[in-house]
Amino acid sequence: MSELSKAYEPQAVEAKWYAAWLEGKCFEADPASEKPAYSIVIPPPNVTGILHLGHVLNNAIQDILARRARQTGHEVLWLPGTDHAGIATQAKVERELRENEKLTRRDLGRDEFLKRVWAFKDKHGNIIINQLKRLGCSCDWSRERFTMDEAYTRWVSHVFVELFKKGLIYRGKRMVNWCPVSLTALSDEEVIMTPRKSKLYFMKYELTDAPGEFLEISTTRPETLMGDVAVAVNPKDPRYAKYVGRTVFRPFPHAAIPVIADDHVDIEFGTGALKITPAHDKADFEIGLKHGLEIIDTLTPDGHMNCPECPDLHGLERFVARKKAAAKLEEMGLLIKVEEYDNNVGYSERGGVPIEPRISMQWFLKYPKVQEAADAVANGDIKFRPERWAKTYAHWMENLQDWCISRQLWWGHQIPVWYRKDKLDALKNAESLDMQDFASGDIHVGVEAPADGDNWVRDEDVMDTWFSSWLWPFATMAGVGEETATLKKFYPTSDLVTGPDIIFFWVARMIMAGFEFKDELPFRNVYFTAIIRDLKGRKMSKSLGNSPDPIDLMEKYGADGLRFGLMRIAPVGSDVRFDESQVEEGRNFANKLYNACRFRQMAGEIEYPESESDDDHEVVGMANCFHLDILAKLDQLTVDLDKAYGDYRFGEIAARLYEFLWNEFCDKFLEAVKGDLRETATPEARAVTLSVFDTVMSRYLQLLHPYMPHVTEELSQRMGFLNEDEFLMQADLPEEPVLAGLLAEDIATEQGKAAAIYETAGRLRNLKAEYNVASRRDVKFIIKGAVDWFDAERPILALLTGAGEIEVDSAYAAPKGTPVSLTPVGEIYLPLEGLIDVEAERVRLTREIGKLEQELARSEAKLGNESFVARAPAEVVAQEKARLEEWRGKLKQLGEMLSGLG
């Protein structure tokens, strides 16, 4: 043993052991190992990101799985890496350019700008990696990958080329989410739907064939009416049947537009008549295609009006133009009214402004292997946990739309397409590009540039960040065309831990990519983490000030404290309500464990008694019921944890680990065996108790290790449970139960005795507390009708109850009013003579009963008031009823105590 200091200092311990694990290459996976493989790939955080509580929860779970797999005899690869985060990273560098140098990226040019981005990445890219190390993540850092690595970039280009050649990738004009700040198309995942107070404008369009007769229309966007090409009504709406096929005047620029019928129109929204602006609304775009309507784009890419025919609006910022357009309608007598309107507005995640639906020339992908990917989850080859997310996945797979994979950025994987210079203008203006253009020789699609590079111009767009990350499970393990030992050993991966918000954008796409490029699924289990919210149920955000910095929490409570505290409140399938006090409890739990081990150290080394047997460790035969009980509970804990791990019930595992150490081991067992460590104890009793302590603690530290890796490694080493060249994190869990070989009936019998003593002790302590003698050590209990085995455990019961004496007297005739408790070991009486001032106690109880009767009367009157019961919230009434029952029970208890005084 190596002596433990008085207080546990997590920061020093955690830094020491993480450095030791790295030096010992404990995290590095060996593809040549004969052990069964376990692998998991990290959801790559943004290269410029910082740790938040969502990362803590996600990566703590991954680390738990990885460490547990090592304990159960697996060769483990936890493969880490970061994502280049196209929009987020480019936006940060562009902001620095503007603020520090008053420049834009176009002032620098593409090559120089990308040099700045790489420099930014080199400066900030390791921040979150180092923070994950601070958390204790046991990733194989020797295999760390980055989505812009050269080998990874070749994978991305290769996949684009292969899918293009299969006819699955094409270029065309489509409606996309557009960010007026970042000036690029966005994925749906990068659009944050945000509740907003908006306005609904009611206006009227005059019928061309009936001057003075109008059709009323409602819209949230009067600034786009210059792009109106029709008014649509629902064919089932009788109010507008007479208008279908006629025309109305668009107010400005003045023009006649048709009234059409379309099932898409919501009869209940607004007036039931919808202005159709195909260039600025996805639904309008689809209606426009169906009816062959003109597309008029009235906005510039940066969100300003593009309508030279309306000079008073042309060039205005879109929201300024909205007010101007409404005022213009009012001047013309066409604005009927404006109402407040609550709706969800899509905001650019990075730009922080409302997005614009926009017609744009983009590259699109028709998803491959859709049926295989859908079937893999439906038939259970890939298991979703919680299972309910499988339905969400299936719904999305049934409603796929082509994926817009191009972004108008410079940071990212550039589209591997080149255009002939002499055909550039024609190709840029073409409505679409596909394999026919490739066959004509006018475009080149390939991983490498064309040989005669001077005659070609490369497409300026880059690929959506998700287009690189959907290859993550296999592209991180081998280059294009390679069959590395790592890939053969560890692919497909075992588990994936991620958030349900990216089922569509990452999980589903990885499954499709796995079947398309590796002809098999990429992982077997997907565990979806919960969303972390504050105590009010709000999502964590910097703007609300409710998102604590995990680094600050680790400095205050330790990484183990943060991990354990968070895992205790992480139930399967439910959002996490975060409270810092839980992290404090995690730190307190580490202290409890540490102090238990210090208590053991202070007891000294085990000195085994002389024995005729050659085996000095043969002490099980000397074990009492409390020893056998805690050993049996340790075996049961091991079984329970195995099942919980199999069901991915991480919160339940934390709860069981906590309950075993705090309640079963410290509060019960250690209290029961303290007498064995006193000077008056026999050598045999001392030896068996210390031996049981060491057996339980050494195994318990292994079971706890995945959750609290640092403190368990420290204690295992300092307690002498490991050899000097061993690490706890590399030690296999024992396969045999501690009590292997003992008959289950015998164990159950001894456990029954221990349970009876523990329960009896609890009842007697309550009895002492009821009569205000809880702190007295001279209390005498008298037991009548004791079970036949009780006498051997009598000293333990006295120790647990803080009693001076427990007398066995089968003929005891208790004076009237002597408090008694019916216990599993017999009737136990508490003679009060000499312990309390009976008269003073009678006065005290009478006073308490009087107060309680007043409260009871008030509560009964309140609940008897029909007005209160009818008008008060249901939860208030229920609370009052529960309070009434509690007071009635307490009143009965006090009455019995008063009666017991004689």
Buried (B, 14 or more C-beta within 10 A) or exposed (E): EEEBEEEBEBBEBBBEBBEBBBEBEBBBBBBEEEBEBBBBBBBBBBBBBBBBBBBBBBBBBBBBBBBBBBBBEBBBBBBBBBBBBBBBBBBBBBEEBEEEEEBEBEEBEEEEBBEBBBEBBEEBBBBBBEBBBBBBBBBBBEBBBBBBBEEBBBBBBBBBBBBBEEEBBBBBEBBBBBBBBBBBBBBEBBBBEEEEEBBBBBBBBBBBEEEEEBBBBBBBBBBBBBBBBBBBBBEEBEEBEEBBEBBBBBBBEEBBBBBBBBEEBEBEEBBBBBBBBBBBBBBBBBBBEEBEBEBBBBBEBEBBBBBEEBEBBBBBBBEBBBEBBBEBBBEEEBBBEBEEBEEEBBBBBBBEBBBBBBBBBBBBBBBBBBEBBBBBBEEEEBBBBBEEBBEBBBEBBEEBEBBBBBBBBBBBBBBBBBBBEEBEEEBEEBEEBBBEBBEEEBBBBBBEEBEEEEEBBBBEBBBBBBBBBBBBBBBBBBBBEEEEEBBEBBBBBBBBBBBBEBBBBBBBBBBBBBBBBBEEBBBBBBBBBBBBBBEEEEEBEEEEEBBBBBBEBBBBBBBBBBBBBBBBBBBBEEBBBBEBEBBBBBBBBBBBBBBBBBBBBEEEEBEBBEEEEEEEEEBBEBBBBBBBBBBBBBBBBBEBBEEBBEEBBBBBBBBBBBEBBBEBBBEBBBBBBBBBBEEEBEEBBBBBBBBBBBBBBBBBBBBBBBBBBBBBBBBBBBBBBBEEEEBBBEBEBEEEBBBEEBEEEEBEEBBBBBBBBBEBBBBBBEBBEBBBBBEBEEBBBBBBBBBEBBEEBBEBBBBBBBBEEBBBEEEBEBEEBBBBBEBBBBBBBBBBEEBBEBEEBBEBBEEBBEEBEEBBEEBBEBBEEEEBBEEBEEEEBEEBEEBBEEBBEBBEEBEEBBEBBE
